[in-house]
Amino acid sequence: QQQVKQSPQSLIVQKGGISIINCAYENTAFDYFPWYQQFPGKGPALLIAIRPDVSEKKEGRFTISFNKSAKQFSLHIMDSQPGDSATYFCAATNAGGTSYGKLTFGQGTILTVHP
Amino acid sequence: GAVVSQHPSWVICKSGTSVKIECRSLDFQATTMFWYRQFPKQSLMLMATSNEGSKATYEQGVEKDKFLINHASLTLSTLTVTSAHPEDSSFYICSASGLVSGETQYFGPGTRLLVL
C-alpha cells in the first residue's frame, strides 16, 4: 500500500514534443505529491509539487495533473528540450502524518530528448 | 529554493575503515533530515530519518550499528559508514526539511563512496 508505481521506465521524445510520465498510488493518506528531476551524479532537485485539493498545477513548461478518484498523477513537460534529459521521480507523502514527511518514491523515468 | 550541501562529494577508502559524510542545510533550519542510498539506474532507497536532538529511525533492513547517523544541530547531520566494505559502495544522498520548507524535502548533491 506504500508503493508508488511510475511509468514508463524510459521515454524518448523529440525536441519540442510533450513528455508525459505517469504515477499511481494506493495509500489514500498521501496528501503531498512532488516531482524531482535528477541529472547523472547529482542529487534530485524539486521540480513541482501538488496537493490533492487541486487537479492541475502549472509552472512554466511543467504541469502536474492530479486525479484523486483514480489515485493517479502525471507530469507533462511541454516543448521538451535536450536539457530536460534526466531521470524524473514522482513521490508521495503523508505530510500531516507521523512519518515526518517520509517520501515514497516511484521507480524513476529516464527521459531522453533528441535534438 | 533551500540549499543543502554534502561533504565530501566523493570518497575512496580501504575496506575496514570508517567514512563520515556531512549534510548541511545552508539557509534554513532542518528539523528533519533523511539519508538515502541510490544504486545505478535505481530509485532512492530511504535508509533513515533523523530529527534534531533525537535518535535516528532506521528503515527495515538497514544496520544501525553500521550506518551511524547523528543530527546534533538544526543545520548538520552526519552519516558514518563504519568498517566499510566494497558492498557499501554507493551514492549516498541526504535531504532536509524544516518549518520553513514544510513538507518539501530539499536534497543535497550526493556523495559517491567507493570502498576498495
Contacts between the chains, C-beta under 8 A, distances in Angstrom:
chain1	res1	chain2	res2	distance
A	32	B	103	4.8
A	34	B	104	6.8
A	34	B	105	7.7
A	36	B	107	7.4
A	41	B	91	7.9
A	41	B	110	7.2
A	41	B	112	7.3
A	42	B	109	5.8
A	42	B	110	6.5
A	43	B	4	7.7
A	43	B	6	7.6
A	43	B	93	5.0
A	43	B	95	7.9
A	43	B	107	4.0
A	43	B	108	5.2
A	43	B	109	4.7
A	43	B	110	4.6
A	44	B	44	7.1
A	44	B	93	7.4
A	44	B	107	4.7
A	45	B	107	6.9
A	46	B	1	6.5
A	46	B	104	6.3
A	46	B	105	7.7
A	46	B	106	6.7
A	46	B	107	7.8
A	49	B	104	6.7
A	89	B	43	6.4
A	89	B	44	7.1
A	93	B	103	6.2
A	95	B	102	7.2
A	95	B	103	3.5
A	99	B	49	7.8
A	100	B	32	4.8
A	100	B	49	5.5
A	100	B	51	6.6
A	100	B	97	7.9
A	101	B	32	6.6
A	101	B	97	5.6
A	101	B	103	4.7
A	101	B	105	6.7
A	102	B	34	7.2
A	102	B	46	6.5
A	102	B	49	6.0
A	103	B	34	7.7
A	103	B	46	7.4
A	103	B	105	6.1
A	105	B	43	4.8
A	105	B	44	5.3
A	106	B	43	6.8
A	107	B	42	7.9
A	107	B	43	5.2
A	108	B	41	7.9
A	108	B	42	7.4
A	108	B	43	5.1
A	110	B	41	7.6
